Amino acid sequence: MGKEFICLPDYPVAETTKGKIRGFKFGSTFTFHGIKYANAARFRMPEPVEAWDGICDALAYGYTAPLMDPGRPDGIVTPHRFWPEGEDCQYLNIWTQSLDRGAKKPVIVWIHGGAYVGGSSVEMVAYDGTALSEFGDMVVVSLNHRLNLLGYFDLSSFGDRYWNSANLGQADIVAALEWVRDNIEAFGGDPDCVTIFGQSGGGGKVHDLMQTPAADGLFHRAIIESGMWPGAGMPHSDPQGWREIAEGMIAELGLDGPGGLETVPYSELVRAYKAVIPAQHEKGNNTGFAPLPNDWFVGNSLDVGLTEHAKTIPVIVGSTFAEFGFGFPIGNKDSLSEAEQMEIVRGKYGEDAEMMVELFRKAYPGKSIVDVAALEYFFREPTIAYLDMRAAAGGADTFSYVFALDSALNGGTPAWHCAEIPFAFHNVDLVPVNNIPGVTEKLEAQVAGAWVNFARTGNPANEYLPDWPPYRTGSEATMVFDRESEARYDFDREIVANVKRLKPMPSPGSNPKAKK
């Protein structure tokens, strides 16, 4: 049966601090796409938008941040879509069940992945906030912000004009959260009950915001999905390297100085950057993009410790079973004999294969032993370090998880990077590969229910899920989301350490010649 659609000249309309905006209502959900939350000149901090008269339409997603490389089709595993790009990309989207200023519903703000280089708020079909808003009776917000050269390019050595150019993507997110604080009541939301959540690079940005004093007080809980990485191991060039990159780009483009970088077409910026970074690689410098510590951003907590404010924020943090290990394909694995599975495991771990299988059986009883070949450590190891740090520091609760559900793809594929996103958004029906009759519905309710209750109360406990205690020193509970979800205690520390020891991998986007 179809749902009612309403979009009249004067309904639904919400009044922000800058003017009135019109969205549409579909079923029970009021939707507003493409709300401008800030303006920004290239390499400069964001500024508030100007007020307007009349009613401004918010009926289409806004521009997404320009990408350095063309998007590629990515269908069955993480269905993607692409949208017009533009440097004027400071837009957000809202899904809500009420426009009553007194409704005081919890607010959850999605920060997209794609490292600090790519992605957008509309990139994956599973990012749609309708189902989560309906399931949780909450306000869902997603946003775009500057990326790559426009959002994380350190030009600070060229003067105060560019003092925070390395952190502008983060500054855009802070501006969006300020907009939420000032306006979300018009959409039925509670500005004093805001949760930020993100995956991969989005999870990293969530962590970074807890290390950014300018964001203090703008959110009250945080969810980091596959977003912890090993501190200084995150790829980025050192300050001198950034200076050399910029000087090389200026020369490559035939400019008189850094001011010219503000006006050349974006495509020329990218071309020049790609022309000069091989020289940095030869020197052993990384050339990836990430926030850089300065007076505005404290730095990665695994390098500099937690800020005092971060200790007050309840956190859910976790990763998926395989992450990037889903590139280790084993078709119809459950039809293989144990001897055939062991042969595959020996191909990865050699003489340590038996030890790894023994550790794996303790950590993941019931899973096929061949899955140890796909087990990841890149996110899980720093996640454990972060959990230990927060537990030792005291303060607000921290909840640990691993998403471990096999997909039915190819007869059983371990949970990959992004696999939990449709479950968190209550959008599994939009991603067919994640569906397993009799399993999906239950796990979706458990994951989405945990995210919703955490956003509402700071505790993920819900009617669908077994007991999930907070992570404590000496009681290191981790919720393993699977066909049968359960909390396990200090269950994978040893095997994760051995995966790293036996099969280390470079960080995504890093330079293999980089200095250690």
NUMI-172978 format. One record per residue (C-alpha): z, y, x negated; residue in three letters. Coordinates in steps of 0.25 Angstrom, whole numbers, padded with zeros to 4 digits, always signed. Example, Ala and Ser with C-alpha at 12.3 -4.5 7.8 and 13.67 -1.06 7.14 Angstrom:
+0031-0018-0049ALA/+0029-0004-0055SER/
***
This chain:
+0000+0000+0000MET/-0004+0014-0006GLY/+0006+0024-0009LYS/+0005+0039-0004GLU/-0001+0049-0013PHE/+0003+0064-0011ILE/-0002+0076-0019CYS/-0003+0089-0010LEU/-0005+0103-0015PRO/+0010+0106-0014ASP/+0016+0092-0015TYR/+0022+0085-0024PRO/+0026+0098-0032VAL/+0037+0099-0042ALA/+0042+0113-0047GLU/+0044+0114-0062THR/+0050+0125-0070THR/+0035+0130-0073LYS/+0029+0128-0059GLY/+0025+0118-0048LYS/+0018+0105-0051ILE/+0011+0095-0041ARG/+0011+0080-0043GLY/+0008+0069-0033PHE/+0016+0059-0026LYS/+0011+0044-0025PHE/+0020+0035-0018GLY/+0034+0039-0021SER/+0031+0045-0035THR/+0029+0060-0037PHE/+0020+0061-0050THR/+0016+0073-0058PHE/+0006+0071-0070HIS/+0003+0081-0081GLY/+0015+0091-0080ILE/+0014+0101-0092LYS/+0027+0101-0099TYR/+0024+0110-0111ALA/+0013+0117-0119ASN/+0011+0116-0134ALA/+0002+0122-0144ALA/-0003+0112-0155ARG/+0008+0109-0165PHE/+0018+0118-0158ARG/+0031+0115-0149MET/+0029+0113-0134PRO/+0031+0125-0125GLU/+0034+0126-0110PRO/+0023+0127-0100VAL/+0020+0140-0093GLU/+0024+0141-0078ALA/+0013+0141-0067TRP/+0011+0145-0053ASP/+0007+0136-0042GLY/+0007+0121-0042ILE/+0002+0114-0055CYS/-0004+0100-0053ASP/+0002+0088-0061ALA/-0007+0077-0056LEU/-0014+0072-0069ALA/-0008+0068-0082TYR/-0008+0079-0093GLY/-0016+0078-0106TYR/-0011+0068-0116THR/-0009+0071-0131ALA/-0021+0070-0139PRO/-0023+0057-0147LEU/-0027+0055-0161MET/-0035+0043-0158ASP/-0042+0039-0145PRO/-0035+0030-0135GLY/-0039+0016-0134ARG/-0039+0007-0122PRO/-0026-0002-0121ASP/-0027-0010-0109GLY/-0019-0022-0105ILE/-0007-0021-0114VAL/-0004-0006-0113THR/-0014+0000-0103PRO/-0017+0014-0107HIS/-0024+0026-0102ARG/-0028+0039-0108PHE/-0028+0054-0103TRP/-0035+0067-0108PRO/-0028+0072-0120GLU/-0025+0086-0124GLY/-0015+0094-0133GLU/-0009+0100-0121ASP/-0002+0087-0118CYS/+0012+0091-0113GLN/+0012+0084-0100TYR/+0021+0076-0092LEU/+0021+0067-0080ASN/+0031+0064-0069ILE/+0034+0053-0059TRP/+0045+0055-0049THR/+0051+0050-0036GLN/+0056+0064-0031SER/+0053+0079-0033LEU/+0068+0082-0028ASP/+0075+0091-0038ARG/+0088+0084-0035GLY/+0083+0070-0036ALA/+0088+0069-0051LYS/+0081+0056-0054LYS/+0081+0051-0068PRO/+0069+0055-0077VAL/+0062+0046-0087ILE/+0052+0052-0097VAL/+0041+0044-0104TRP/+0037+0047-0118ILE/+0024+0039-0121HIS/+0021+0031-0133GLY/+0010+0031-0143GLY/+0018+0034-0156ALA/+0018+0049-0158TYR/+0002+0048-0158VAL/-0003+0044-0145GLY/+0000+0040-0131GLY/+0002+0048-0118SER/+0010+0048-0105SER/-0001+0042-0098VAL/-0006+0032-0109GLU/-0001+0019-0103MET/-0003+0016-0088VAL/+0012+0011-0088ALA/+0017+0025-0091TYR/+0015+0029-0076ASP/+0029+0033-0071GLY/+0027+0031-0056THR/+0033+0017-0056ALA/+0045+0020-0065LEU/+0048+0032-0056SER/+0048+0024-0044GLU/+0055+0012-0049PHE/+0066+0021-0056GLY/+0066+0032-0046ASP/+0065+0042-0058MET/+0056+0053-0064VAL/+0047+0048-0074VAL/+0040+0058-0084VAL/+0030+0055-0095SER/+0024+0065-0104LEU/+0013+0068-0115ASN/+0016+0075-0128HIS/+0009+0079-0141ARG/+0006+0067-0151LEU/+0001+0065-0165ASN/-0004+0077-0172LEU/-0001+0086-0160LEU/+0013+0081-0159GLY/+0019+0075-0172TYR/+0011+0083-0183PHE/+0020+0089-0193ASP/+0015+0103-0197LEU/+0029+0109-0199SER/+0026+0111-0214SER/+0016+0122-0210PHE/+0027+0131-0204GLY/+0036+0133-0192ASP/+0024+0134-0183ARG/+0024+0119-0183TYR/+0039+0116-0185TRP/+0039+0104-0175ASN/+0025+0100-0175SER/+0029+0086-0179ALA/+0037+0084-0166ASN/+0029+0091-0156LEU/+0026+0078-0148GLY/+0041+0077-0147GLN/+0043+0092-0143ALA/+0033+0090-0132ASP/+0042+0078-0126ILE/+0054+0087-0127VAL/+0047+0098-0120ALA/+0043+0088-0109ALA/+0058+0084-0108LEU/+0062+0098-0107GLU/+0052+0099-0095TRP/+0058+0087-0089VAL/+0072+0093-0090ARG/+0067+0106-0083ASP/+0058+0100-0073ASN/+0061+0086-0069ILE/+0070+0090-0058GLU/+0058+0094-0050ALA/+0053+0080-0051PHE/+0066+0074-0046GLY/+0071+0071-0060GLY/+0085+0073-0067ASP/+0084+0081-0080PRO/+0097+0075-0084ASP/+0092+0061-0083CYS/+0080+0060-0092VAL/+0076+0048-0100THR/+0065+0048-0110ILE/+0058+0035-0113PHE/+0046+0031-0121GLY/+0039+0019-0128GLN/+0034+0018-0143SER/+0031+0032-0148GLY/+0037+0037-0134GLY/+0050+0029-0138GLY/+0050+0036-0151GLY/+0049+0049-0145LYS/+0060+0046-0136VAL/+0068+0042-0148HIS/+0064+0055-0155ASP/+0068+0064-0143LEU/+0082+0059-0145MET/+0081+0064-0159GLN/+0076+0078-0155THR/+0087+0088-0151PRO/+0077+0096-0143ALA/+0076+0084-0133ALA/+0092+0083-0132ASP/+0096+0084-0117GLY/+0081+0082-0112LEU/+0083+0067-0109PHE/+0095+0058-0107HIS/+0091+0044-0110ARG/+0080+0037-0119ALA/+0071+0025-0119ILE/+0064+0021-0132ILE/+0053+0010-0130GLU/+0048+0004-0143SER/+0050+0018-0149GLY/+0060+0016-0161MET/+0053+0015-0175TRP/+0060+0014-0188PRO/+0063+0029-0191GLY/+0056+0034-0204ALA/+0046+0022-0202GLY/+0039+0030-0191MET/+0026+0035-0197PRO/+0025+0049-0200HIS/+0021+0057-0212SER/+0031+0065-0220ASP/+0031+0080-0219PRO/+0023+0082-0232GLN/+0013+0071-0227GLY/+0012+0079-0214TRP/+0009+0092-0222ARG/-0002+0085-0230GLU/-0008+0079-0217ILE/-0008+0093-0211ALA/-0014+0099-0223GLU/-0025+0088-0224GLY/-0028+0091-0209MET/-0030+0106-0212ILE/-0039+0103-0223ALA/-0047+0093-0216GLU/-0049+0102-0204LEU/-0052+0114-0213GLY/-0041+0123-0208LEU/-0034+0134-0214ASP/-0020+0129-0211GLY/-0011+0122-0201PRO/-0014+0132-0190GLY/-0028+0126-0189GLY/-0022+0113-0185LEU/-0017+0119-0172GLU/-0032+0122-0167THR/-0041+0111-0172VAL/-0045+0101-0161PRO/-0035+0089-0160TYR/-0047+0080-0164SER/-0048+0087-0177GLU/-0033+0086-0180LEU/-0034+0071-0178VAL/-0046+0070-0187ARG/-0040+0078-0198ALA/-0027+0070-0197TYR/-0034+0057-0199LYS/-0042+0062-0211ALA/-0029+0066-0219VAL/-0019+0055-0216ILE/-0025+0045-0225PRO/-0020+0053-0237ALA/-0006+0052-0231GLN/-0007+0037-0230HIS/-0011+0036-0244GLU/+0002+0044-0248LYS/+0010+0034-0239GLY/+0013+0044-0228ASN/+0013+0040-0214ASN/+0005+0048-0204THR/+0010+0044-0190GLY/+0016+0054-0180PHE/+0030+0055-0177ALA/+0041+0066-0175PRO/+0046+0072-0188LEU/+0061+0076-0190PRO/+0064+0091-0191ASN/+0073+0100-0184ASP/+0068+0096-0170TRP/+0067+0081-0172PHE/+0079+0074-0179VAL/+0071+0062-0183GLY/+0071+0047-0180ASN/+0085+0042-0177SER/+0083+0030-0186LEU/+0081+0040-0197ASP/+0091+0051-0194VAL/+0100+0045-0184GLY/+0103+0048-0169LEU/+0104+0062-0164THR/+0118+0064-0157GLU/+0110+0067-0144HIS/+0102+0054-0146ALA/+0115+0046-0146LYS/+0118+0051-0132THR/+0105+0046-0126ILE/+0105+0032-0119PRO/+0093+0024-0125VAL/+0085+0012-0122ILE/+0077+0008-0134VAL/+0068-0005-0136GLY/+0055-0011-0140SER/+0046-0022-0136THR/+0046-0036-0141PHE/+0032-0035-0149ALA/+0028-0021-0149GLU/+0016-0021-0158PHE/+0017-0036-0160GLY/+0009-0038-0148PHE/-0003-0038-0157GLY/+0001-0052-0161PHE/-0006-0060-0151PRO/-0002-0074-0147ILE/-0010-0079-0135GLY/-0003-0088-0125ASN/+0009-0089-0135LYS/+0017-0098-0125ASP/+0006-0109-0126SER/+0009-0110-0141LEU/+0018-0121-0146SER/+0030-0117-0154GLU/+0023-0122-0167ALA/+0011-0113-0164GLU/+0020-0101-0161GLN/+0027-0104-0174MET/+0014-0104-0182GLU/+0011-0090-0176ILE/+0025-0085-0180VAL/+0024-0091-0194ARG/+0011-0083-0195GLY/+0019-0070-0194LYS/+0032-0074-0200TYR/+0029-0085-0210GLY/+0041-0092-0216GLU/+0050-0084-0207ASP/+0044-0089-0194ALA/+0055-0099-0191GLU/+0066-0088-0193MET/+0059-0078-0184MET/+0057-0088-0173VAL/+0072-0091-0174GLU/+0076-0077-0173LEU/+0066-0074-0162PHE/+0071-0085-0153ARG/+0085-0079-0154LYS/+0080-0065-0150ALA/+0070-0069-0140TYR/+0073-0083-0134PRO/+0062-0088-0125GLY/+0050-0081-0131LYS/+0039-0088-0138SER/+0042-0089-0153ILE/+0029-0083-0157VAL/+0033-0070-0151ASP/+0041-0067-0164VAL/+0027-0064-0170ALA/+0026-0052-0161ALA/+0040-0047-0162LEU/+0041-0032-0166GLU/+0051-0025-0175TYR/+0045-0011-0177PHE/+0052-0005-0164PHE/+0063-0015-0163ARG/+0069-0013-0176GLU/+0071+0002-0176PRO/+0075+0000-0161THR/+0087-0009-0166ILE/+0090+0001-0176ALA/+0090+0012-0166TYR/+0099+0004-0157LEU/+0109+0001-0168ASP/+0109+0016-0171MET/+0112+0020-0157ARG/+0123+0010-0155ALA/+0130+0014-0168ALA/+0129+0028-0164ALA/+0136+0026-0150GLY/+0132+0036-0139GLY/+0123+0032-0128ALA/+0118+0018-0124ASP/+0106+0012-0130THR/+0099+0000-0124PHE/+0089-0009-0132SER/+0078-0017-0127TYR/+0066-0026-0131VAL/+0054-0028-0121PHE/+0050-0042-0123ALA/+0042-0047-0112LEU/+0029-0055-0115ASP/+0017-0050-0108SER/+0008-0061-0102ALA/-0004-0055-0110LEU/-0010-0066-0118ASN/+0000-0077-0113GLY/+0012-0069-0118GLY/+0012-0056-0127THR/+0025-0050-0132PRO/+0029-0037-0127ALA/+0021-0026-0134TRP/+0023-0011-0137HIS/+0023-0004-0124CYS/+0025-0017-0116ALA/+0038-0012-0109GLU/+0032+0001-0104ILE/+0026-0004-0091PRO/+0040-0010-0088PHE/+0047+0003-0091ALA/+0038+0011-0082PHE/+0039+0000-0071HIS/+0023-0001-0073ASN/+0021-0015-0076VAL/+0011-0016-0065ASP/+0002-0006-0072LEU/+0001-0015-0085VAL/-0003-0029-0081PRO/-0001-0036-0094VAL/+0014-0033-0092ASN/+0015-0041-0079ASN/+0021-0055-0078ILE/+0024-0060-0064PRO/+0039-0062-0061GLY/+0043-0055-0075VAL/+0037-0041-0074THR/+0043-0035-0062GLU/+0057-0039-0067LYS/+0055-0034-0081LEU/+0049-0021-0076GLU/+0061-0019-0067ALA/+0071-0022-0079GLN/+0064-0012-0089VAL/+0060-0001-0079ALA/+0074-0002-0072GLY/+0081-0001-0086ALA/+0073+0011-0089TRP/+0076+0018-0076VAL/+0091+0015-0076ASN/+0092+0019-0090PHE/+0085+0032-0086ALA/+0094+0034-0074ARG/+0108+0030-0081THR/+0106+0027-0096GLY/+0108+0012-0094ASN/+0096+0003-0091PRO/+0104-0007-0083ALA/+0097-0011-0070ASN/+0097-0021-0059GLU/+0085-0029-0065TYR/+0090-0030-0079LEU/+0101-0039-0086PRO/+0112-0031-0093ASP/+0107-0022-0104TRP/+0119-0017-0112PRO/+0117-0005-0122PRO/+0115-0008-0137TYR/+0128-0008-0144ARG/+0132-0011-0159THR/+0136-0026-0158GLY/+0130-0027-0144SER/+0115-0024-0147GLU/+0109-0027-0133ALA/+0094-0027-0131THR/+0087-0029-0118MET/+0076-0039-0120VAL/+0066-0036-0108PHE/+0058-0049-0105ASP/+0056-0059-0095ARG/+0071-0061-0094GLU/+0077-0048-0099SER/+0091-0048-0106GLU/+0099-0041-0116ALA/+0100-0047-0130ARG/+0110-0044-0141TYR/+0105-0041-0155ASP/+0094-0051-0153PHE/+0083-0046-0161ASP/+0088-0039-0173ARG/+0086-0050-0183GLU/+0072-0054-0179ILE/+0067-0040-0178VAL/+0072-0038-0193ALA/+0064-0050-0197ASN/+0052-0046-0190VAL/+0052-0033-0198LYS/+0055-0040-0211ARG/+0044-0051-0209LEU/+0033-0043-0203LYS/+0035-0028-0205PRO/+0024-0019-0198MET/+0021-0004-0201PRO/+0025+0006-0190SER/+0014+0009-0180PRO/+0005+0021-0186GLY/+0011+0020-0200SER/+0004+0021-0213ASN/+0005+0008-0220PRO/+0005+0015-0234LYS/+0017+0024-0229ALA/+0029+0026-0239LYS/+0041+0018-0235LYS/
***
